Amino acid sequence: MDKFVNKLNFDFQTNQKILNLISQIDLYKGKWNSIEKHENIYLKELRKIATIESIGSSTRIEGATLTDKEIEELLKNIKTSQLKTRDEQEVVGYYDTLEIIYENYENITLSENYIKQLHQNLLQHSDKDVRHRGQYKSLSNKVVASYPGGTQKVIFNTTEVHLVDNEMNGLISWTNKQFENKEIHPLIIVANLVYEFLSIHPFQDGNGRLSRLLTTMLLLQNDYKFIQYVSFENLIEKTKKEYYQVLMEGQKNRNKQNENISGWTLYFLDKLRVLTQRLDTKYDVFKSKGGYLNERQKEIKEYLKENQPLKISDLAIRFDNINVNTIKKDLQYMKREQVIVSVGKGKGTVYIIENKE
């Protein structure tokens, strides 16, 4: 077990950088968790956008070609019997598994059995993966980077088949023990698990995608709730060259005394810090636009913009197909989200849109 601790004995300068990054991430974690307690409509929309980005990026990193727009259209009307291409099968499998994690992360135990179950779910629609899904690999595999145009490059060799059971058991046991002991910061523990998981590459296929799903699960379990609303996978896709480079730096001395994962750890933490900045910006943009409106509310807003000021009675005449109580609720919602402003009281109240755009 000491082999994991040895890899985490970083030099002074690296430790200072790590402490600085963790402090920034944890500061944002507290801020975001406070925002989430006062749940609002922005969160649902932010999570929807992040989910599409995560599915698209994580599958494209492994060679899929579907765009975010194509994925959004596919998920609007999923019919598993009609998933003809491998890309479509992988996308829906990733979506299903991500939703399982979002809905059940508090009740999921980090164990080999559950990791195998997540792998089974991830590849459940993939025709060519029927034989090996949910089971550790039976053939040697390598980490291969896929690039535009179809070119591939071997990044590093992985754990031999006969050693997988022992290494996975040791990794899961050590990780759970560290979470329980609380002597090492949870972000360092998560970063280490992801690196080790990718190094072992325990399954025949799907290891990269599953490592990113496990990242999300473990961050949620450690109260980093913001990870649902901004895509880590998207940032990895955009920095894919650096992602593979830091993994290779550690891997070149795999299982030697000088195996060094400081580059990977700093990459992992720095990208988390960037994610907090991204989410901050996205959230502010949503707020400045006055929240997320459904189609009916958008129509009311546009009519109000062109004909303001208007009373409820004016809107009731224009939108005679909408119940007046629904109109009142829509106006209250838009007022609360600062889309519109009310002037006056009682029956004399009129609604206007202040010029923010």
C-alpha positions in Angstrom: 0.0 0.0 0.0 3.0 2.3 0.6 3.5 2.6 -3.2 0.5 5.0 -3.4 1.8 7.2 -0.6 5.3 7.3 -2.2 3.8 8.8 -5.4 2.2 11.5 -3.3 5.4 12.7 -1.7 5.7 15.8 -3.9 8.5 18.3 -3.7 8.0 21.6 -1.8 7.2 23.7 -4.9 4.6 21.2 -6.2 3.0 21.0 -2.7 2.7 24.8 -2.6 1.0 24.8 -6.0 -1.3 22.0 -4.9 -2.3 23.8 -1.7 -3.1 26.9 -3.7 -5.2 25.1 -6.2 -7.1 23.2 -3.6 -7.8 26.3 -1.6 -9.3 28.0 -4.6 -11.5 25.0 -5.5 -12.7 24.5 -2.0 -13.5 28.2 -1.6 -15.7 27.9 -4.7 -17.2 24.6 -3.5 -18.6 26.4 -0.4 -19.9 29.3 -2.5 -21.6 27.0 -5.0 -23.1 24.7 -2.4 -24.7 27.8 -0.9 -26.1 28.8 -4.3 -27.5 25.2 -4.8 -29.4 25.3 -1.5 -31.5 28.1 -3.0 -32.3 25.9 -6.0 -33.5 27.9 -9.0 -34.3 27.3 -12.7 -30.8 28.0 -13.8 -29.5 24.8 -12.3 -31.7 22.5 -14.4 -30.6 24.2 -17.6 -26.9 24.4 -16.7 -27.0 20.7 -15.9 -28.7 19.9 -19.2 -26.0 21.8 -21.1 -23.2 20.2 -19.1 -24.6 16.7 -19.6 -24.7 17.1 -23.4 -21.1 18.5 -23.4 -19.8 15.7 -21.1 -21.3 12.9 -23.3 -20.0 14.5 -26.5 -16.5 15.2 -25.3 -16.0 11.9 -23.4 -17.0 9.8 -26.4 -15.1 12.0 -28.9 -11.9 11.6 -26.8 -12.2 7.9 -27.6 -12.8 8.4 -31.3 -16.5 9.0 -31.7 -17.6 11.8 -34.1 -21.1 12.9 -33.1 -21.4 16.7 -32.4 -23.1 18.1 -29.3 -26.0 19.1 -31.5 -26.4 15.6 -32.9 -26.2 14.2 -29.4 -28.9 16.5 -28.2 -31.2 15.5 -31.1 -30.5 11.8 -30.4 -31.4 12.0 -26.7 -34.6 13.8 -27.4 -36.3 10.7 -28.6 -34.2 7.7 -27.6 -35.2 4.4 -29.1 -32.6 1.8 -28.2 -33.7 -0.5 -30.9 -32.8 2.1 -33.5 -29.2 2.7 -32.3 -27.5 1.6 -35.5 -24.0 3.1 -35.2 -21.4 2.5 -32.6 -21.2 6.2 -31.9 -24.9 6.3 -31.0 -24.6 3.2 -28.8 -21.7 4.7 -26.9 -23.5 8.1 -26.5 -26.7 6.5 -25.0 -24.7 4.2 -22.8 -22.7 7.2 -21.4 -25.9 9.2 -20.9 -27.6 6.3 -19.0 -24.6 5.8 -16.7 -24.2 9.5 -16.0 -27.9 9.7 -15.0 -27.5 6.7 -12.7 -24.6 8.5 -11.0 -26.4 11.9 -10.7 -29.5 10.2 -9.2 -27.8 7.6 -6.9 -24.3 8.8 -6.1 -25.1 9.1 -2.4 -25.9 5.4 -2.2 -23.1 4.1 -4.4 -20.2 2.3 -2.7 -16.8 2.4 -4.3 -16.3 -1.3 -4.9 -15.1 -3.6 -7.7 -18.6 -5.0 -8.1 -20.1 -1.6 -8.5 -17.4 -0.4 -10.9 -18.1 -3.5 -13.0 -21.8 -2.7 -12.9 -21.1 0.8 -14.1 -19.0 -0.7 -16.9 -21.9 -3.0 -17.8 -24.3 0.0 -18.0 -21.8 2.1 -20.0 -21.5 -0.6 -22.7 -25.1 -2.0 -22.5 -26.0 -0.8 -26.0 -22.7 -1.6 -27.7 -23.0 -4.6 -29.9 -19.3 -5.3 -30.2 -18.8 -5.2 -26.4 -21.4 -7.9 -25.4 -18.8 -10.5 -24.4 -16.6 -8.4 -22.1 -18.8 -5.7 -20.6 -18.9 -5.8 -16.8 -15.8 -8.1 -16.7 -12.1 -7.4 -16.4 -10.0 -7.8 -19.5 -8.9 -11.1 -20.8 -6.4 -9.7 -23.3 -3.6 -7.2 -23.0 -4.5 -3.7 -24.0 -2.8 -0.3 -24.4 -3.8 3.3 -23.9 -4.2 4.7 -27.4 -4.9 8.4 -28.2 -7.3 9.0 -31.2 -6.7 12.1 -33.2 -8.8 13.8 -36.0 -8.4 12.0 -39.3 -8.3 8.6 -37.7 -4.6 8.5 -36.6 -3.8 6.8 -33.3 -0.8 6.8 -31.0 0.1 4.4 -28.2 0.4 6.4 -25.0 1.5 3.6 -22.6 1.2 -0.1 -21.8 -1.1 -1.2 -19.1 -1.3 -3.8 -16.3 -1.1 -7.4 -17.5 -4.2 -9.5 -17.4 -3.2 -11.8 -14.5 -2.4 -8.8 -12.3 -5.6 -6.8 -12.7 -7.6 -8.4 -9.9 -4.9 -7.8 -7.4 -4.2 -4.2 -8.5 -7.8 -3.2 -8.6 -8.5 -4.7 -5.2 -5.5 -2.9 -3.7 -6.5 0.4 -5.3 -10.1 0.3 -4.1 -9.1 -0.8 -0.6 -6.5 2.0 -0.3 -8.9 4.7 -1.7 -11.7 3.8 0.7 -9.3 3.7 3.6 -8.0 7.2 2.8 -11.5 8.6 2.4 -12.3 7.2 5.8 -9.1 8.3 7.5 -9.4 11.9 6.2 -5.6 12.4 6.4 -5.2 13.1 2.6 -7.3 15.7 0.9 -10.1 14.0 -1.0 -9.1 15.8 -4.3 -5.7 14.2 -4.1 -7.3 10.8 -3.4 -9.6 11.2 -6.4 -6.7 12.3 -8.7 -4.7 9.3 -7.6 -7.5 6.8 -8.2 -8.1 8.2 -11.7 -4.4 7.9 -12.6 -4.1 4.4 -11.2 -7.4 3.3 -12.9 -6.1 4.5 -16.3 -2.7 2.8 -15.6 -4.3 -0.5 -14.8 -6.9 -0.2 -17.6 -8.8 -3.1 -16.1 -11.4 -3.5 -18.9 -11.0 -4.4 -22.5 -12.7 -1.2 -23.6 -14.4 1.8 -22.1 -11.7 2.6 -19.5 -11.3 6.3 -20.5 -15.0 6.9 -20.4 -15.5 5.0 -17.1 -12.6 6.9 -15.5 -14.3 10.2 -16.2 -17.7 8.9 -14.9 -15.9 7.7 -11.7 -14.4 11.2 -11.4 -17.8 12.8 -11.4 -19.2 10.2 -8.9 -16.3 10.6 -6.4 -16.4 14.4 -6.6 -20.2 14.4 -6.0 -19.7 12.0 -3.1 -17.2 14.5 -1.6 -19.6 17.4 -1.9 -18.2 19.0 -5.0 -21.7 19.5 -6.3 -20.7 22.0 -9.0 -19.3 19.2 -11.2 -22.9 18.5 -12.4 -23.3 21.9 -13.9 -20.0 22.3 -15.9 -18.3 19.7 -18.0 -15.0 18.3 -16.9 -15.0 16.0 -20.0 -15.3 19.0 -22.3 -12.2 20.6 -20.7 -10.2 17.4 -21.1 -11.2 17.2 -24.7 -10.0 20.8 -25.3 -6.7 20.0 -23.5 -6.3 16.4 -24.8 -2.6 16.8 -25.7 -1.7 18.0 -22.2 -4.0 15.3 -20.7 -2.1 12.5 -22.5 1.2 14.1 -21.9 0.9 14.2 -18.1 -0.3 10.6 -18.0 2.7 9.6 -20.1 5.1 11.4 -17.7 4.0 9.3 -14.8 3.6 6.1 -16.9 7.2 6.1 -18.3 8.4 5.0 -14.8 5.4 2.9 -13.9 6.0 0.8 -10.8 9.5 2.2 -10.2 10.7 4.2 -7.3 10.9 7.4 -9.4 7.3 7.1 -10.7 6.1 10.7 -10.5 2.5 11.8 -10.8 3.0 15.5 -9.8 2.3 16.6 -13.4 -1.0 14.6 -13.5 -2.1 15.9 -10.0 -1.4 19.5 -11.0 -3.3 19.0 -14.3 -6.3 17.5 -12.5 -6.5 20.2 -9.9 -5.8 23.1 -12.3 -8.6 21.9 -14.6 -11.0 21.7 -11.7 -10.0 25.3 -10.9 -10.7 26.3 -14.5 -14.1 24.6 -14.2 -15.1 26.8 -11.3 -14.2 29.9 -13.3 -16.2 28.6 -16.3 -19.3 27.8 -14.1 -19.1 31.2 -12.4 -19.1 32.9 -15.8 -22.0 30.7 -17.2 -24.1 31.3 -14.1 -23.6 35.0 -14.3 -24.6 35.0 -17.9 -27.8 33.1 -17.1 -28.6 35.5 -14.4 -28.0 38.5 -16.6 -30.4 37.1 -19.2 -33.0 36.8 -16.5 -33.1 33.1 -16.1 -34.4 30.3 -18.2 -37.9 30.8 -19.8 -40.1 28.2 -21.3 -41.7 28.8 -24.7 -44.9 30.3 -23.3 -42.9 32.7 -21.1 -40.7 33.7 -24.0 -43.8 34.6 -26.0 -45.2 36.7 -23.2 -41.8 38.4 -22.8 -41.5 39.2 -26.6 -45.1 40.6 -26.7 -44.4 42.7 -23.6 -41.2 44.1 -25.1 -43.1 45.3 -28.2 -46.2 46.6 -26.5 -45.2 47.7 -22.9 -46.5 48.8 -20.5 -49.2 46.1 -20.2 -51.6 45.0 -17.5 -52.6 41.4 -16.8 -55.9 42.1 -18.5 -54.1 43.2 -21.7 -52.0 39.9 -21.7 -55.2 37.9 -21.0 -56.8 39.3 -24.2 -53.7 38.6 -26.3 -53.1 35.1 -24.9 -56.7 34.0 -24.6 -55.6 30.4 -25.0 -53.7 30.6 -21.6 -55.5 30.5 -18.3 -55.2 33.9 -16.6 -53.9 32.3 -13.4 -51.1 30.7 -15.5 -50.3 34.2 -16.9 -50.1 35.6 -13.3 -47.7 32.8 -12.3 -45.6 33.4 -15.3 -45.4 37.1 -14.6 -44.5 36.5 -10.9 -41.8 34.1 -12.0 -40.3 36.5 -14.6 -40.4 39.3 -12.0 -38.6 37.1 -9.5 -36.0 36.2 -12.0 -35.6 40.0 -12.9 -36.9 39.5 -16.5 -39.6 42.1 -16.0 -40.5 44.8 -13.6 -43.9 45.7 -12.1 -45.1 49.3 -11.6 -48.1 50.3 -9.5 -50.4 48.3 -7.2 -53.5 46.2 -7.5 -55.5 46.4 -10.7 -53.5 49.3 -11.9 -50.2 47.3 -11.9 -48.4 47.4 -15.3 -45.4 45.3 -16.4 -42.4 46.5 -18.3 -39.0 45.2 -19.4 -36.1 47.3 -18.5 -33.5 47.6 -21.3 -30.7 45.2 -20.3 -29.7 44.0 -23.7 
